[in-house]
Amino acid sequence: MSKLSFRARALDASKPLPVFRCEDLPDLNEYASINRAVPQMPTGMEKEEESEHHLQRAISAQQVYGEKRDNMVIPVPEAESNISYYDSLYPGEFRMPKQLIHIQPFSLDTEQPDYDLDSDDEAFVNKLRKKMEITPLQFEEMIDRLEKGSGQQLVTLQEAKLLLKEDDDLIREVFDYWTRKRKACKSASLIPVVKQEKRDGSSTNDPYVAFRRRTEKMQTRKNRKNDEASYEKMLKLRRDLSRAVTILEMIKRREKSKRELLHLTLEIVEKRYSMADFGGEVMAEVLAQRALIKPTYTMPLIPLSSNQFRHQDHLELKDFKPKVRAPFLVRTKRKYEKKPKVLQPSSSVSQQSGHSSLPAFNAKDLNQYDFPSSDEEPFSQMLSGSSEAEEDSDPDGPFAFRRKAGCQYYAPGQGSNWPWCDPGDPRYRYSLTTLTVPHRCVGLARRRVGRGGRFLLDRAHSDLDNVFYGLDPEMHSLPAQSPNGKLASTSESNTSDRPAPPDLGHILLNIKSCRWRHFRPRTLPRDSDSSGLYRGLTRVSMANPRTQTGGSTSQSRTGPGPAPAAALTAEQYQQHQEQLALMQKQQLEQIQQQQAGNAPAALTTQGLVSKTLDSASAQFAASALVTTEELLAIKAKEEIVLGIGVNGVFPPAPSAANSSGMTAQTPSGHGAAAQVLMGNSVRLGMSSAGGTVNSITTLNARHIPRTLTAVPPSALKLAAAATANCQVPKVTAASSLDMVVRENHDQETTALNSIADSTVAMEVT
Amino acid sequence: PVTHNAPLPPCKRRGPGRVRSVGDGRLEVIEGCRLPVLRKNQENEDEWPLAEILSVKEVASRKLYYVHYIDFNKRLDEWVTPDRLDLKKLQLPKKEAKTPTKNGLPGSRPSSPERDVVRAGREGESQMSKRKAESVSLTTQVPPVTSVPSLPGSTEVTQASVYPSNGTSRRLIPSQPGRKRKANCVGTDEDSQDSSDGIPSAPRMTGSLVSDRSHDDIITRMKNIDCIELGRHRLKPWYFSPYPQELTALPILYLCEFCLKYLKSLKCLQRHLTKCNLRHPPGNEIYRKGTISFFEIDGRKNKTYSQNLCLLAKCFLDHKTLYYDTDPFLFYVMTEYDSKGFHIVGYFSKEKESTEDYNVACILTLPPYQRRGYGKLLIEFSYELSKVEGKTGTPEKPLSDLGLLSYRSYWSQTILEILMDLKSDNGERPQITINEISEITSVKKEDVISTLQYLNLINYYKGQYILTLSEDIVEGHERAMHKRHLRIDPKCLHFTPKDWSKRGKW
């Protein structure tokens, strides 16, 4: 058998090793030298200690004898056992419980004093006992408190008296004793404690300092420097996450209070409704009482606070949403443009839109409730839609209205000094008005000067509207004084018990007898007035008067457009009028059906609102509810190039010369739907195929309702909502756009131009 | 033996290597000297092993010398009277005697602080020179190195030298060099070592033992407690333990047997026992068979007991460190029951999470219970826990001499038990892999191999490794197993391991 190589294979821990008895392998010794191949394992001891005499002796003894012999064990210092007094020291018996002993958490925390009485103390206590009551335990407790009450400085007697519950004599005795003993004691405390580390790190190497706190440093493995960095990152992550949790909790709380606020508001609204506090008098009273009761505490009542919390939302949202608002937009004051909304419901309630001073609590405040509530659905839908839009784009930006804490705000109109707010001012009475183009009577309206000197026609609703519309403008030219009270002061009274509409003859009679003022254009040329600056043109269609119900408010923004260049031939106009009438009839049928269904609810806000929105169509057909597509379609038919510019600075198309002699016919008042859609700043350039007249009417949209926003999608949504409110649910704004385009193509070549990204309520000047 | 006729004031120190002639021409023995010292061996015979003087103190105008017997474990260090010194063979402290290998005196500490002491005495209190420079300064008497005072340890020097004002030079002398070495350690040659750990001044935070003794100083090299009374027993501590310093001067330190609270007098202990109603370690009993029980104590939840236990254990564990708190440890206390209660016999501590497969940090059988099989029982229990955890484990290093012997004995018996019980399936040789042994016993693979080697069982035979069982081994094993009557019964263990990594902090 050949000698094996000296170097053997390494020992493989996973390889089976056969187990032999030595006697079975007589030739084992021949292979003994190979054993060197397995490297010697370290013992795990320190090198110097490994060589210690007794250990080596013990190891060799073990190897020689297989076990330790008594004299070969490692010697250790011997000590006596069997303390004689042990049994007296540890008295009593302890029975082993049957169950394994289980320690209850905190059961070890006993109230026993850590200080243990020594012989000196015992002598002192015994001496003291002759004078007063004291037990060793009591003494220990006192010393314990004194010791633990002392830091670097010893407790003073005064402090001791506060610290100890005993009577003063005893305290003084023990305190004196303690002070003496403490002075004699070299160590820091009479209760021996293991030395603590010092904060300054000077105790790092003090051998008597033990049980140092482990620093927050993570126990990183050696040679892993990035461990610490990642550990710190983890720490930071943890911090951030916990911060996020905090924020979420706060949000939760906020949303809860919001909900609560909503419920409270709802309750108030319901209460007020049941009390018929439509004018807000009760509310004002309550507010006033509140102010009296708590003059210093200016927590606003619900309407205000609701606004306040929305204001908060604003602040929070601001940080997250991109600023999309075009900076050059000039916004109207909210107060100002709110009015139509205020009026819409009220007018529909009273069938007669009053435009008079509003009570302290009005729709302006209502408008500030963002939450939809079931009993004001269509209205609130619109409003919430608008507020949503507002939040989306923050239309007022830095100029947004913010409530200040502690300020009392009046509803718009009440305190405002707009002259037309005063119902008594004869200058702002509602009077019969006749427009130049189309040449017809538009019913009750009043004229006032708007921003930039534009003239606005505020229209009022009356039961006699259908009569008015039937009036022949040419017939009477009797500027007469009207007793303004009857029709002009509607909103204040909110009455619905108007006298039944008198017959036509009666009205004519009235007018003729100069009872009512009737404003007519001074000149009445049908196609001759080429003046683009002609004011106050409101096109009113002649369609079915019966269903015309609302429509006063949305017209309040109408005025002469700055570039009223749209020109039509008379023939074209007539054609389109016919088409228009046809469409409106269809529309009307629809609406009538729906209204019939809604008849019982007609008096509720829902019904009112829908009717109010009908005003959009008032320009075209008195009774028709016109959706946007119709509006635009009509325009297309009219071959008007309609440019809705942003803030009036939109550049007109090249062909926009004010060439035509025709007066521009622009929709002077749009329904909410139309407004919204246009608010999307859809710039529609529609050129007439006939090429007869190309003019661009730039609708100078100065007044941007805050409801209208910059972001087209959301605005489209709004439009959809608005159309829904208009009770033309089938048609969405988006589809209306499509229709517009289609129609434009059908009829003539129409260009649908760019869509600008800001918008506008229209103010036709 | 030579005795001094005219003792010198204790605080007065002489230069190193200089044995001052004292009037009549006799020599003075100072720290760092080596000389044979009389001690009785286990057979009660006189021996004169070489010893090193670590400290000198004077009690009742009589000098006492703290001697360390070279090549003997520190636990045998003691205070001796001058009559036990063989002054004729006195070796003066050598400047080169820094490492055991250099002066041919293995077993002593690599650094000899004694020489620092001596030189400090000669060169002045403020001597803070680097140890590397000491050999130079020894002869040239260089003034103190000035760079040191900025070191953290430097301020302590004065504090430490002021503190022991009890008249004996025992503290005064060692404290200075001790501090000095600390200061040096921070500043100089320990730097490289420490910075490699990333912890320049504090020891590592894992584990319970120190293998790097560079932080050792003369104070921790000397026993500071004379005697501890614990229950029925008096214990002679083997090593330094950081009990409150004011208690180290006491002849006897009294410990409550159950809560291990340290008390300065029997009176205090009596008072304490009226208030302490513990009759077992304050933890959950997880094992009981007969009178033997094991209690599990969480070092974080029960700090007081854990610290008291550590202080006591430190008296008998040289390498144990109490530098940091006990939070990351569990303590398994073995008790023996009698009518007075559950008396502590021994314990082992265990890291809640060990990165290095340690299943034991420190392990100790209290001296009165030693050499009666309890140590092996503790070890066995520790491996039973590992079996429940489904892990293999190994004790934290370094092992002490007794630790090594105990573990080797346990490993040997455990492995031999398996090998002897191996049955061949089908007439073939029974065989087993090291991994299998490791899995069965929970003994870490390396320990299995080292034990097999130590028992000389691994042989290379005909191209492969085999395990051979000699007659001696078999007989010795059977004899030992016959004597080993204390065993852990796994059925009596009620232990559910916790996943400590899932709890934020131990």
Interface residues (C-beta under 8 A of the other chain):
Chain A: L4 A8 R9 L11 D12 A13 S14 K15 P16 L17 P18 V19 F20 R21 C22 E23 L25 L28 Y31 A32 I34 N35 A37 V38 Q40 M41 P42 T43 G44 M45 E46 E48 E49 S51 E52 H53 H54 L55 A58 I59 Q62 Y65 G66 E67 K68 D70 N71 V73 I74 P75 V76 P77 E78 A79 E80 S81 N82 I83 Y85 Y86 D87 L89 Y90 G92 E93 F94 R95 M96 L100 I101 H102 I103 P105 L108 T110 Q112 P113 D116 L117 D118 S119 E122 P136 L137 E140 C185 K186 S187 P192 V193 V194 K195 G201 S202 T204 N205 D206 P207 Y208 V209 A210 F211 R212 R213 R214 T215 K217 Q219 T220 R221 K222 K225
Chain B: N41 Q42 E43 P49 D71 F72 N73 R75 L76 E78 P100 P106 G107 S108 R109 P110 P152 G153 T155 E156 A160 G178 R179 K182 C185 V186 S196 D197 G198 S201 A202 M205 T206 S211 R213 H215 D217 I219 T220 C227 E229 G231 R232 H233 R234 L235 K236 P237 W238 F240 P242 Y243 P244 Q245 E246 L247 E257 Y262 L263 K264 S265 L266 K267 C268 L269 Q270 R271 H272 L273 T274 K275 C276 N277 R279 H280 P282 G283 N284 E285 I286 R288 S293 F295 K301 N302 K303 Q307 C310 L311 H319 L322 Y323 Y324 D325 T326 D327 P328 Y337 S339 K340 G341 F342 T355 P367 P368 Q370 R371 P395 K397 P398 L399 S400 D401 L402 G403 L404 L405 R408 S409 L419 L422 R429 P430 Q431 I432 T433 I434 N435 S438 K445 E446 I449 S450 Q453 N456 I458 N459 Y460 Y461 K462 G463 Q464 Y465 I466 L467 T468 L469 S470 E471 D472 I473 V474 E475 G476 H477 R479 A480 H494
